[in-house]
Each structure stands twice: as structure tokens, then as C-alpha cells.
Amino acid sequence: MSMHEIEDLVEETTHLVDRSSNDGLITKRDILFNLYRLEAFFDTSYTHFRVMDILVKNRFVYQIPIAKYPQLGITDEQLPTDEYGDWVYDQDQKEMGYAQSKNGEMYLYCDAGDWFWKRLCELDILPKTDRESPQRLSIPQLVKIMMLEAERQQHDDLLKQWYNLLVNAILEGDFGEDEGIPGTFTGFLRHDHLPEIRDIAMRNRLDKQKTSENEGDYLSFPALKINLLDTTSVEEAYKIRYLLELSKDIATLESAYRKDQLALETGHEKIKLIQPVIDRHLVPLNWKYLQTDHRETWLWYQDLSDDQYGGPGHRLFIQLQLDVEENTLFCKLAIQHSLILKWQEKQASLLPKDWHFHYDLSGWLSDDFSNKNKHLSSWGSWKFDLKASEKVLIGHLENLIEGLEQTDYFNFVLAAFPEKFLAQDLQRILYLLDEGEDGTGIIPKYVLFDSKITTLIAFAKWAAENNDVQQAEKIMNQIEEMAATQDVSALQKEVIIDPLLRLWHQKKTIMFPAVWHLYLVKSLREEK
């Protein structure tokens, strides 16, 4: 669906450019070239005919009478019969231009800078003055030119709309470094055009506009508070403030940014709070701390004996990971199940790639615990802003401990696997992995594995263990068919499926390979 508001903005701006007495004709041509490049960046239609006379007059669009230039090699079969015209393509289906009949004569319209315009230049169809390529401008440079011209012509609506478009496209991630938008707040401060754009916005009080909270409303001024709520990164927060908090001058923002950056850098000492605070709770409960290779990852494990399956025992894990940029502490719960270890003929390991089940602690918190919990971030995990005081950070950690105390994840999985989980309808489980509950995309907790292949293997292995040879064979055939007909990664095929099927065909034995999940995939890719 076309973004009609962008199309209308480009149309109005074309009239603005045409009315301008500030620049020469060739500059207008450059501006129009970049204006319509920007329009094509969004989901828009071909709008040239709204203002075709202006585009032709300013030598951005060329109107070529087709019959007059047989050397173009355009045949009647290539031309549209529709009165509204259509695109014309060459023999290689390369777009030549838009053709439309006018006063009984067929014309081809092409833009300066296009490949067909270059062909017109090579064939000497265009005069020498029209053979100069248009100058490309960065997005910020174009927006600055448009805002200055709107200001000169006292066109307040266009002035607002151009600033709002730039801001929204940056916040939505449409404009990035490729479009001339720096990735850092310091880059904003040192940019060739953004400070002047901000000055124009400040002197015209553009922050006094009515704000919009609607996603996709590109021509309205975004709300500062809402956008700040959606980010926990210092860098992103100050880029947002730069664009939206126009009541503060750049020097004030830069000073606050330096202060927050310094607090963040010195705050790295506060990371040392995490292990001892969590240890005080876990160690008395027979959890052991394991030093990891990653500075911002902490891992505890606990071993449980197995008197039921004859395996080496269960191993439970609690893993914390700190995202300093997002000011968020994530907690992952994981299990190596004794029966699966027995099937794999392995002992328990300490590596996440060998986990059998895992889940975010945040997914196991009760609504009573989560609702209005000041310690939880927008991610559903725990806040951990290194700029905060030690007292506040310890409060977050103690709240995380409360979350650990109330979770029944470990008991849930150990009670569900294998009997309860593998007694379910296999095809229903596979459907839920694709579509989620009731087509919502949300996979219920009783679906224990992330992978359809691992799920199938577990059901096949369980059938074989219970001497249901027919069911085991049926499932193995389904795995083989899935590997041949569905989108299975080459890595999964190499590591999991091919060895599984090879052993099955040779000995009718079902091995239980590594459980397919994110941590295994990451480890395999690192090994490559």
C-alpha cells in the first residue's frame, strides 16, 4: 500500500522548488533528482505525472517523442495500449521509462541519471547541456535544503513535515549510515548538516507541534517520552534527545551525555556486585558457581541424582547475561536431562551448547510478580543500569532472586519429560512449533523443544524404547521426508539429520544427537 503522505509531500515540495528564486536551474534539477530518489526509498507509486510539466521544465525528466527516434529500437509491441500509459522494457526486461500518449503521439519519459538517460546521451539525442549527471546529495543535505527553502517561502507545513520525516525515518531505522545518518551521538554533534537542521527546527519551535504516538505516522512529530521509554542505551537515548528535545541546546545535551558516559565507564566496577549477591542465595541451596570466559556472563549449576532412568543424573543451570548497552540483566534457566544424556551416552557437561531444555526466567514469572514491578525492564528482564547507585542495583538483584524463588521451571520440565511430553499428539506439537497456540505464534510452555527435528527424534526414540517399531519407523520416515522437502539448514542436515538417518538405515538404531537450539548453532558456527 502506497505511503500517500510521502507522495503528497514530494508533490508539494516539487512546487516549492519550482517557485524558488534562490537557486539556478541546474541546482533545481539536482534537488528534484534527489527528491524523487528519496520518494523511491519508501513504498510509493510513480507520481511524476502530478507535476510532469515542472519536472520536464527543470530538465529532470525528459519527454522523448518515440516516433522521432527510431534508433531507440522501441517497437509497437513494447508500447502500452492503455490511455494511462505503462512502463516500457527492453529485450532484457530492463526498465527504459514510462510511455504515455499525448495528443495522439507516444512519448517516453525518463529521469536524468537513469540508465536510459545515459543511452540518450550516448546517442546524441540530448543536447550537451543535459548530459551532466545530477549531483547526489545525502539525505540530511537534502532535508536541510528543503527546510531552508520552506523557511524562506514561509511554508510552515512543509518545514514541519520535512523535519518530522527525517526524525521518524531515523527513529524507525529507515535512514542509517548508508543514507548519511551517523551511528553515534557524537557523530550527530560533528555532522555536516544535522546541527544546522536542528538549529532550523529550534528557531521555528518545531517541538511545539502536536505529537503523534501512531507507528508509521511519518509526517507528525514523535513524542519524546515514548521514544525514550523504548530505549535503554545511552547512545540511542541521546540521539533521540538531540532530535526531539529541542528545548535543550547542543552544549547542554553534550554535557549531560559526557556525564552519563563517564558514569557508565566508572560503573563497570559495579558489575562485580552480581556474583556475590546471587551467590549468597544460591550457594546455600547447593548451587555451584562456574567461571566463564565471558566477562558479562555468570553461570551456576546444580546436580540432581537420577533413580528413575538409570542415567548419569540431571544437571540444572542458571545463567545471567548483562547487556551493558541495553542496561538489562537476562536470566536463563536450563537443564541437561539424565535420560537424554543416557540416550546420548554422555556425562553432563558445563557448556550451553549441550543444554537439552532452556527458557528465560522472565517467561516463568507470575503476573502478580511482573505487574508494576519497577525492577523489570521493557524486555521483561531485570534493569541493570551501571549509572545507578549500588543500592538500586542490589535491589534489582534481590528482585531477580525473588523471581528465582517463585519459578517452578525445573520441576515443570522434570515432571513433563519424558512421559507426559511424549504422550502428546506429535503432529499437534509440530503445528504449534510452526504456528503457535491458536495461530498466535506464541509457543506454549509444554512444547519443550525449539526444534521440530529434535522433537521428532525424541518421539521416535521413545517409541523405539517402548518397542513400538512401527511408530518409530513412521517418525523416522517423516524426518527423512522433512529433510528432503522442507527448508532445513545445511548445518542442521550435516550435524544432525545425515548421521541420524545413516545409522537408522544401517542398523535401525536411533541415536539421539545434540538438541538443536541457538546455543548449539552458535557454537557450531564458531567452530567453522
C-alpha positions as CSV (number, residue, x, y, z in Angstrom):
1,M,0.0,0.0,0.0
2,S,1.5,3.3,-1.0
3,M,2.6,5.9,1.5
4,H,0.3,8.6,0.2
5,E,1.6,11.2,2.7
6,I,5.1,10.9,1.3
7,E,3.8,11.2,-2.2
8,D,1.9,14.3,-1.3
9,L,5.0,15.8,0.4
10,V,7.1,15.2,-2.7
11,E,4.4,16.8,-4.9
12,E,4.1,19.9,-2.7
13,T,7.9,20.1,-2.4
14,T,8.3,20.0,-6.2
15,H,6.1,23.1,-6.4
16,L,8.2,24.7,-3.7
17,V,11.4,24.0,-5.6
18,D,9.9,25.4,-8.8
19,R,8.8,28.6,-7.1
20,S,12.3,29.2,-5.6
21,S,14.2,32.1,-6.8
22,N,17.2,31.2,-4.7
23,D,19.0,28.6,-6.9
24,G,19.9,28.2,-10.5
25,L,18.1,25.8,-12.9
26,I,20.8,23.1,-12.7
27,T,20.6,23.2,-8.9
28,K,16.8,22.7,-9.1
29,R,17.5,19.7,-11.4
30,D,19.8,18.2,-8.7
31,I,17.3,18.8,-6.0
32,L,14.5,17.2,-8.0
33,F,16.7,14.2,-8.8
34,N,17.4,13.7,-5.0
35,L,13.8,14.4,-4.1
36,Y,12.5,11.6,-6.2
37,R,15.3,9.3,-5.1
38,L,14.0,9.8,-1.6
39,E,10.4,9.1,-2.6
40,A,11.5,5.8,-4.2
41,F,13.1,4.9,-0.8
42,F,9.5,4.5,0.6
43,D,6.5,2.4,-0.5
44,T,5.3,4.9,-3.1
45,S,3.8,4.9,-6.6
46,Y,5.1,6.7,-9.8
47,T,3.9,10.2,-9.1
48,H,5.8,12.2,-11.8
49,F,2.6,12.9,-13.8
50,R,1.2,15.0,-10.9
51,V,3.9,17.6,-11.7
52,M,5.3,16.5,-15.0
53,D,5.4,20.0,-16.6
54,I,7.7,21.2,-13.7
55,L,9.9,18.1,-13.9
56,V,10.3,18.5,-17.7
57,K,10.9,22.3,-17.5
58,N,13.7,21.8,-15.0
59,R,15.3,19.1,-17.1
60,F,15.0,16.3,-14.5
61,V,12.5,14.4,-16.7
62,Y,13.0,14.1,-20.5
63,Q,10.0,13.7,-22.7
64,I,11.1,11.8,-25.8
65,P,8.8,11.5,-28.9
66,I,9.3,7.9,-29.7
67,A,8.5,8.1,-33.4
68,K,11.1,10.7,-34.0
69,Y,13.9,8.5,-32.8
70,P,13.8,5.1,-34.5
71,Q,17.4,4.5,-33.3
72,L,16.0,3.7,-29.9
73,G,14.6,0.5,-31.4
74,I,11.3,0.7,-29.5
75,T,8.6,-1.4,-31.3
76,D,4.9,-1.0,-31.1
77,E,4.7,-4.3,-29.2
78,Q,6.6,-2.7,-26.4
79,L,4.3,0.2,-26.1
80,P,1.2,0.3,-23.9
81,T,-2.3,0.5,-25.3
82,D,-3.8,1.8,-22.1
83,E,-4.6,5.5,-22.2
84,Y,-2.9,6.0,-18.8
85,G,0.4,4.6,-20.2
86,D,2.7,2.0,-18.7
87,W,6.4,1.1,-18.3
88,V,8.4,0.1,-21.3
89,Y,11.1,-2.6,-21.1
90,D,13.9,-3.6,-23.4
91,Q,14.5,-7.2,-24.6
92,D,16.3,-8.0,-21.3
93,Q,13.3,-6.7,-19.3
94,K,15.3,-3.7,-18.2
95,E,13.1,-0.7,-17.4
96,M,13.5,2.0,-20.1
97,G,11.0,4.6,-19.0
98,Y,7.3,5.3,-18.8
99,A,5.4,5.7,-22.0
100,Q,2.2,7.6,-22.5
101,S,0.3,9.0,-25.4
102,K,-0.2,12.8,-25.6
103,N,-2.2,14.5,-28.4
104,G,-2.0,11.3,-30.5
105,E,1.8,10.9,-30.2
106,M,3.6,8.4,-27.9
107,Y,6.2,9.8,-25.6
108,L,8.8,8.1,-23.4
109,Y,9.6,9.7,-20.1
110,C,12.9,9.0,-18.3
111,D,14.7,10.6,-15.4
112,A,18.1,12.3,-15.5
113,G,20.6,9.8,-14.1
114,D,18.8,6.7,-15.2
115,W,20.5,4.1,-17.4
116,F,18.2,5.0,-20.3
117,W,19.0,8.7,-19.9
118,K,22.7,7.7,-20.3
119,R,21.7,5.9,-23.5
120,L,20.0,9.1,-24.8
121,C,23.2,10.9,-24.1
122,E,25.3,8.3,-25.9
123,L,23.0,8.5,-29.0
124,D,23.4,12.4,-29.0
125,I,19.6,12.7,-28.6
126,L,20.0,15.1,-25.7
127,P,21.9,18.4,-26.0
128,K,25.3,18.7,-24.3
129,T,23.9,20.8,-21.5
130,D,21.7,17.9,-20.5
131,R,24.4,15.3,-20.4
132,E,25.8,16.2,-17.0
133,S,24.8,13.7,-14.3
134,P,22.8,15.1,-11.4
135,Q,24.7,15.6,-8.2
136,R,23.8,13.1,-5.5
137,L,23.0,14.6,-2.1
138,S,22.9,12.8,1.3
139,I,19.5,12.6,2.9
140,P,20.4,15.1,5.6
141,Q,21.7,17.5,3.0
142,L,18.5,17.3,1.0
143,V,16.4,17.7,4.1
144,K,18.4,20.8,5.1
145,I,17.9,22.4,1.7
146,M,14.2,21.7,1.8
147,M,13.8,23.1,5.3
148,L,15.7,26.2,4.4
149,E,13.6,26.8,1.3
150,A,10.4,26.1,3.2
151,E,11.5,28.6,5.8
152,R,12.3,31.2,3.1
153,Q,8.9,30.8,1.5
154,Q,7.2,30.7,4.9
155,H,5.7,27.4,4.2
156,D,5.4,26.2,7.8
157,D,3.6,22.9,7.0
158,L,6.4,21.7,4.6
159,L,9.0,22.9,7.1
160,K,7.5,20.7,9.8
161,Q,6.8,17.8,7.6
162,W,10.4,17.6,6.3
163,Y,11.8,17.6,9.8
164,N,9.3,15.1,11.0
165,L,10.0,12.8,8.1
166,L,13.7,12.9,8.8
167,V,13.3,12.2,12.5
168,N,10.7,9.4,12.1
169,A,12.8,7.7,9.5
170,I,15.9,7.8,11.8
171,L,13.9,6.5,14.8
172,E,12.3,3.7,12.7
173,G,15.7,2.7,11.3
174,D,14.9,3.5,7.7
175,F,17.7,6.0,7.5
176,G,21.1,4.8,8.7
177,E,24.8,5.3,7.9
178,D,24.3,4.4,4.2
179,E,21.9,7.4,4.0
180,G,24.3,9.7,5.8
181,I,23.0,9.3,9.3
182,P,25.8,8.8,11.9
183,G,25.5,5.8,14.3
184,T,26.6,7.7,17.4
185,F,25.5,10.8,19.3
186,T,29.0,12.3,18.8
187,G,28.5,11.7,15.1
188,F,25.3,13.8,15.3
189,L,27.2,16.6,17.0
190,R,30.0,16.7,14.4
191,H,27.8,16.1,11.4
192,D,28.0,18.5,8.4
193,H,24.2,19.1,8.2
194,L,22.4,17.8,11.3
195,P,23.4,20.7,13.6
196,E,22.1,23.2,11.1
197,I,18.9,21.2,10.7
198,R,18.4,21.2,14.4
199,D,19.0,25.0,14.5
200,I,16.3,25.5,11.9
201,A,13.9,23.3,14.0
202,M,14.8,25.1,17.2
203,R,14.2,28.6,15.8
204,N,10.9,27.6,14.3
205,R,9.8,25.9,17.6
206,L,9.1,22.6,15.9
207,D,8.9,20.8,19.2
208,K,5.7,22.7,19.9
209,Q,3.8,20.7,17.3
210,K,1.1,18.2,18.4
211,T,2.9,14.9,18.9
212,S,1.8,11.6,17.5
213,E,2.0,8.1,19.1
214,N,1.0,6.3,15.9
215,E,3.6,4.0,14.4
216,G,4.1,4.8,10.7
217,D,2.9,8.4,11.0
218,Y,6.0,9.8,9.4
219,L,4.9,13.4,9.0
220,S,3.9,14.0,12.6
221,F,6.3,15.0,15.4
222,P,7.2,11.9,17.6
223,A,6.7,12.0,21.3
224,L,9.9,12.4,23.3
225,K,8.9,10.4,26.4
226,I,7.5,7.4,24.5
227,N,10.6,7.1,22.4
228,L,12.9,7.3,25.4
229,L,10.9,4.6,27.1
230,D,11.7,2.3,24.3
231,T,15.4,2.5,24.7
232,T,17.9,1.8,27.5
233,S,21.0,2.6,25.5
234,V,22.8,5.9,26.4
235,E,23.8,6.3,22.8
236,E,20.3,5.9,21.5
237,A,18.7,8.0,24.2
238,Y,20.9,11.0,23.4
239,K,20.3,10.7,19.6
240,I,16.5,10.8,20.5
241,R,17.0,13.8,22.7
242,Y,19.1,15.5,20.0
243,L,16.2,15.1,17.5
244,L,13.2,15.7,19.8
245,E,14.3,17.7,22.9
246,L,14.7,21.0,21.1
247,S,14.3,23.0,24.3
248,K,17.8,22.0,25.2
249,D,20.8,23.4,23.3
250,I,23.5,21.2,22.0
251,A,26.0,22.2,24.6
252,T,23.6,21.2,27.4
253,L,22.9,17.8,25.8
254,E,26.6,17.2,25.2
255,S,27.5,18.0,28.8
256,A,24.8,15.6,30.1
257,Y,25.9,12.9,27.6
258,R,29.6,13.2,28.8
259,K,28.4,12.9,32.4
260,D,26.3,9.8,31.6
261,Q,29.1,8.2,29.6
262,L,31.6,8.8,32.5
263,A,29.1,7.2,34.9
264,L,28.8,4.3,32.6
265,E,32.6,3.8,32.3
266,T,33.2,4.0,36.0
267,G,30.1,1.9,36.6
268,H,31.8,-1.2,35.3
269,E,33.1,-1.7,38.8
270,K,29.5,-2.3,39.8
271,I,29.4,-5.4,37.6
272,K,31.3,-7.0,40.4
273,L,28.2,-6.9,42.6
274,I,26.4,-9.6,40.6
275,Q,28.2,-12.7,41.6
276,P,28.4,-12.3,45.4
277,V,24.8,-11.1,45.7
278,I,23.5,-14.1,43.7
279,D,26.0,-16.4,45.4
280,R,24.6,-15.6,48.9
281,H,21.3,-17.0,47.7
282,L,22.3,-19.9,45.5
283,V,25.3,-21.4,47.3
284,P,23.3,-22.5,50.5
285,L,21.0,-24.3,48.1
286,N,23.8,-26.4,46.7
287,W,24.4,-24.4,43.5
288,K,28.0,-24.1,42.3
289,Y,29.4,-21.1,40.5
290,L,31.3,-21.7,37.3
291,Q,33.7,-19.1,36.0
292,T,33.0,-18.4,32.3
293,D,35.2,-17.0,29.5
294,H,32.8,-14.1,29.1
295,R,33.1,-11.1,31.4
296,E,29.4,-10.3,31.4
297,T,28.1,-13.9,31.8
298,W,27.7,-15.8,35.1
299,L,26.8,-19.5,35.4
300,W,25.6,-21.6,38.3
301,Y,24.8,-25.3,38.2
302,Q,23.4,-28.0,40.4
303,D,23.4,-31.8,40.0
304,L,20.5,-34.0,40.9
305,S,20.7,-37.8,41.2
306,D,18.6,-40.0,38.9
307,D,16.9,-43.0,40.4
308,Q,14.4,-43.3,37.7
309,Y,16.0,-43.5,34.3
310,G,19.4,-45.1,35.0
311,G,21.3,-42.1,33.6
312,P,24.2,-40.1,35.0
313,G,21.9,-37.6,36.7
314,H,20.3,-34.3,35.8
315,R,22.2,-31.0,35.7
316,L,20.4,-27.7,36.2
317,F,21.7,-24.3,35.2
318,I,21.1,-20.7,36.0
319,Q,22.8,-18.2,33.6
320,L,22.9,-14.5,33.9
321,Q,24.0,-12.2,31.0
322,L,24.4,-8.5,31.2
323,D,23.8,-6.3,28.2
324,V,25.6,-3.1,29.2
325,E,24.3,-1.2,26.2
326,E,20.7,-2.1,27.0
327,N,21.1,-1.8,30.8
328,T,19.5,-5.2,31.1
329,L,20.3,-8.4,33.0
330,F,18.9,-11.5,31.4
331,C,18.4,-14.8,33.3
332,K,18.3,-18.1,31.5
333,L,17.2,-21.4,33.1
334,A,18.5,-24.7,31.5
335,I,18.6,-28.4,32.0
336,Q,20.6,-31.4,30.9
337,H,18.2,-34.3,31.4
338,S,19.5,-37.6,32.7
339,L,17.5,-39.7,30.3
340,I,18.7,-37.8,27.2
341,L,22.3,-38.0,28.5
342,K,21.8,-41.7,28.7
343,W,20.4,-41.8,25.2
344,Q,23.4,-39.7,24.0
345,E,25.8,-41.9,26.0
346,K,27.3,-38.8,27.6
347,Q,28.0,-37.4,31.0
348,A,26.7,-33.9,32.0
349,S,28.8,-31.0,30.7
350,L,29.1,-27.4,31.6
351,L,28.6,-26.0,28.1
352,P,25.4,-24.2,27.0
353,K,25.7,-25.9,23.6
354,D,24.9,-29.2,25.4
355,W,21.7,-28.0,27.1
356,H,18.6,-30.0,26.4
357,F,16.0,-27.5,27.6
358,H,16.2,-23.8,28.3
359,Y,13.9,-20.9,28.9
360,D,14.1,-17.2,30.0
361,L,13.2,-16.8,33.7
362,S,11.0,-13.8,32.7
363,G,8.7,-16.3,30.9
364,W,8.0,-18.0,34.2
365,L,7.2,-15.0,36.4
366,S,3.6,-14.7,37.6
367,D,1.5,-11.7,36.6
368,D,1.4,-10.7,40.3
369,F,5.2,-10.5,40.3
370,S,5.6,-8.8,37.0
371,N,2.8,-6.2,37.0
372,K,4.1,-2.8,38.0
373,N,7.5,-4.3,39.0
374,K,9.9,-1.4,39.0
375,H,12.9,-3.7,38.7
376,L,11.9,-5.2,35.3
377,S,12.8,-3.6,32.0
378,S,10.7,-3.3,28.9
379,W,12.3,-6.6,27.8
380,G,10.7,-8.4,30.8
381,S,14.2,-9.0,32.3
382,W,15.9,-7.0,35.0
383,K,17.2,-3.5,34.9
384,F,20.9,-3.1,35.5
385,D,21.9,0.5,34.6
386,L,25.6,1.0,35.6
387,K,24.8,4.7,36.1
388,A,22.5,3.8,39.0
389,S,23.7,3.6,42.6
390,E,24.9,0.3,44.2
391,K,21.8,0.4,46.4
392,V,19.5,0.4,43.4
393,L,21.5,-2.3,41.6
394,I,21.4,-4.6,44.6
395,G,17.6,-4.0,44.8
396,H,17.4,-5.3,41.2
397,L,19.4,-8.4,42.0
398,E,17.4,-9.1,45.1
399,N,14.2,-8.9,43.0
400,L,15.8,-11.3,40.5
401,I,16.4,-13.7,43.4
402,E,12.7,-13.4,44.3
403,G,11.9,-14.4,40.7
404,L,14.1,-17.4,41.0
405,E,12.4,-18.4,44.2
406,Q,9.0,-18.4,42.7
407,T,9.8,-20.2,39.4
408,D,8.8,-23.9,39.0
409,Y,10.5,-24.3,35.7
410,F,12.9,-27.1,36.7
411,N,10.1,-29.1,38.4
412,F,7.9,-28.5,35.4
413,V,10.3,-29.9,32.9
414,L,11.4,-32.8,35.0
415,A,7.8,-33.8,35.6
416,A,6.9,-33.4,31.9
417,F,9.8,-35.2,30.3
418,P,9.7,-37.9,29.0
419,E,6.3,-39.5,29.8
420,K,3.9,-36.5,29.8
421,F,5.5,-34.7,26.9
422,L,5.9,-37.7,24.7
423,A,2.3,-38.9,25.3
424,Q,1.0,-35.8,23.4
425,D,-0.1,-35.7,19.8
426,L,3.2,-35.4,17.8
427,Q,1.6,-33.6,14.8
428,R,0.0,-31.1,17.1
429,I,3.3,-30.3,18.7
430,L,4.9,-29.8,15.3
431,Y,2.0,-27.5,14.3
432,L,2.5,-25.4,17.5
433,L,6.1,-25.0,16.7
434,D,5.1,-23.5,13.3
435,E,2.0,-21.5,14.2
436,G,1.9,-21.2,18.0
437,E,-1.3,-21.6,20.1
438,D,-4.4,-20.8,18.1
439,G,-2.3,-19.3,15.3
440,T,-0.9,-16.5,17.6
441,G,2.8,-17.5,17.1
442,I,3.1,-18.0,20.8
443,I,4.5,-21.4,21.6
444,P,3.1,-22.9,24.8
445,K,5.5,-23.9,27.6
446,Y,4.6,-27.6,27.4
447,V,6.3,-27.7,23.9
448,L,9.7,-28.4,25.4
449,F,12.0,-28.3,22.4
450,D,12.6,-25.4,20.0
451,S,13.2,-27.7,17.0
452,K,10.9,-29.8,15.0
453,I,13.7,-32.2,14.2
454,T,14.7,-32.7,17.8
455,T,11.0,-33.2,18.7
456,L,10.6,-35.9,16.1
457,I,13.8,-37.6,17.2
458,A,12.6,-37.6,20.8
459,F,9.3,-39.2,19.8
460,A,11.0,-41.8,17.6
461,K,13.5,-42.7,20.3
462,W,10.7,-43.0,22.9
463,A,8.7,-45.3,20.6
464,A,11.8,-47.4,20.0
465,E,12.5,-47.6,23.7
466,N,8.9,-48.9,24.2
467,N,9.3,-51.5,21.4
468,D,6.8,-49.6,19.1
469,V,8.9,-50.4,16.0
470,Q,6.1,-49.3,13.6
471,Q,5.7,-45.9,15.2
472,A,9.5,-45.4,15.3
473,E,9.8,-46.2,11.6
474,K,6.9,-43.9,10.8
475,I,8.6,-41.0,12.5
476,M,12.0,-41.7,11.0
477,N,10.3,-41.6,7.6
478,Q,8.8,-38.3,8.5
479,I,12.2,-36.9,9.4
480,E,13.6,-38.1,6.1
481,E,10.8,-36.5,4.2
482,M,11.1,-33.3,6.1
483,A,14.8,-33.1,5.3
484,A,14.1,-33.6,1.6
485,T,11.1,-31.3,1.2
486,Q,11.4,-28.5,3.8
487,D,13.7,-25.7,4.5
488,V,16.4,-27.4,6.6
489,S,19.7,-25.6,7.0
490,A,22.8,-27.2,5.6
491,L,24.4,-27.1,9.1
492,Q,21.5,-29.0,10.7
493,K,21.5,-31.5,7.9
494,E,25.2,-32.1,8.2
495,V,25.4,-32.3,12.0
496,I,22.0,-33.8,13.0
497,I,20.0,-35.3,10.2
498,D,22.5,-37.1,8.0
499,P,24.3,-39.0,10.8
500,L,20.9,-39.9,12.3
501,L,19.5,-41.3,9.0
502,R,22.7,-43.1,8.1
503,L,22.7,-45.0,11.4
504,W,19.0,-45.7,11.0
505,H,19.3,-47.2,7.5
506,Q,22.4,-49.2,8.6
507,K,21.3,-50.7,11.9
508,K,17.7,-49.5,12.5
509,T,19.1,-47.8,15.6
510,I,18.0,-44.3,16.7
511,M,20.8,-42.2,18.0
512,F,19.9,-39.0,20.0
513,P,22.2,-36.2,18.7
514,A,22.7,-32.8,20.2
515,V,19.5,-30.9,20.9
516,W,19.1,-28.2,18.1
517,H,18.9,-24.7,19.6
518,L,20.5,-21.3,19.4
519,Y,23.5,-22.1,21.7
520,L,24.4,-25.2,19.7
521,V,24.1,-23.3,16.4
522,K,26.3,-20.5,17.7
523,S,29.0,-23.0,18.9
524,L,29.0,-24.9,15.6
525,R,29.4,-21.7,13.6
526,E,32.3,-20.6,15.8
527,E,34.0,-24.0,15.2
528,K,33.6,-23.5,11.5
